[in-house]
Amino acid sequence: MLRNKVPFIFLFAALHLLIITELPAQTPKLIKTIVVDAGHGGDRDPGATGQYENSLRSKEKDVTLAISLKLVDELKKQLPGVKIVPTRTTDIYQSPTEKARIANEVKGDLFLCIHADSGPLKTGKRQVGTRMVTRYKITYTGKGRRRKKHKEAYEVEEPVYEYFKMPLTRSGTSVWIFAAHKTSDKLKAIMGGDENFEIEAGGVDSLETAFDFSSPQGKIIAAIYAKRYQERSDRLATMVNEEVENTGRAALGVNQRQVGIWVLQATNMPAILVETGFINNPEDERYINSEQGQQELAEAITKAVKRYKAQVEGLNNTAPQPVVSNDKKPTASGNAAVDSRPVKDIKTINVKNKKISVDLYDDGDVDNDIVSVYFNGASLVSKKPLSTNPVSLTLNIEPGKNNELILFAENLGNIPPNTALMIINDGSSRHEVRLSADLKNNAEVRFELKN
Ligand SMILES: [Zn+2]
């Protein structure tokens, strides 16, 4: 959780980002410096603490430090030549402003924030025994002046209760990025200068100070972030989620929000925040406090960073997935024109249920991208334009089949290539996938059923 109130970080971010607006658009660049932030710190900001009955009473600041130190070691080991900069290596207090300043000062190419999740705990009540208490029965005799009160004692047994904090049932790792996506209604409202626009406050890791995104600086921050870092942050976040899922741990997906993760957009680099586990869930608290759990998370994040680095640096133009090794493969849509185009952009999504819903949007500017979609050799969508209103599909994942969804670009739109944002929901988790197709290559998502 991230709870500090830092009023002037926004101004800091605004000034900082105002300067970078003057810079030319980024070309593919090398990942030379990675900043690892152990969330919270010091007595002033312990973050969330284990509070349920029989909890380890662990503090988020200690968990984030332990995982971050292991992550720093692992990154150094696996990415020699890359400078790895921790924001802190001891239990010291740092405001989010300070954390962002460190990251910006060393000119980080990536900012990885390590946190642990929590949530409000319910209070439980249980009977722990009984006790005898004395009560009195009051009776009256006589009338008028002769009326008399009689008090008769008797014993009753009554239950004795104990109150306790119940643990959270929710568990797993989630990855957060700053939400500035074009298809977000919020951003549209922000960019359109909607005066009545409100950003919800509260929630996990949220700062209670509301930031005015309709201010000139706010618009600039949102616009720059959307243009420059959101896609990359999302790409890295997706990879971290996949690598966490590969460990067998519950991966809760990539989430976006505008509130509460200011430190992410105050940094002039792609940034993600990993909520490693729920400190008030018994299994999670033990996992994130264990050497083995901490090491597993550090290794999963490192694997994702390595994949991201390879991709951004152009060593591999596709999103490399362990299960898919061929760069360009033919498709099997059942349509000759479609199959004549190889797949360039291929992604693999692990789903937990057979029935999944898919919403397709235009990714980026709505520029009249027209697509056809095929799934397991059948045509699902024929020549439909993508917009901010979704094209909704329901897919039945069949074990034993390839479960390939092929995106075929019917045109390039006004701004090539033809790009789609897919929101996939399998009933228990949500995935966001960005696909890009053109007149030479198809894009594909392969679904794998994993229970
Ligand atoms: Zn936190």
Residues whose N, C-alpha, C, O or C-beta is under 5 A from the ligand:
A	BS01	ZN	M1 L2 G39 G47 H115 A116 D205
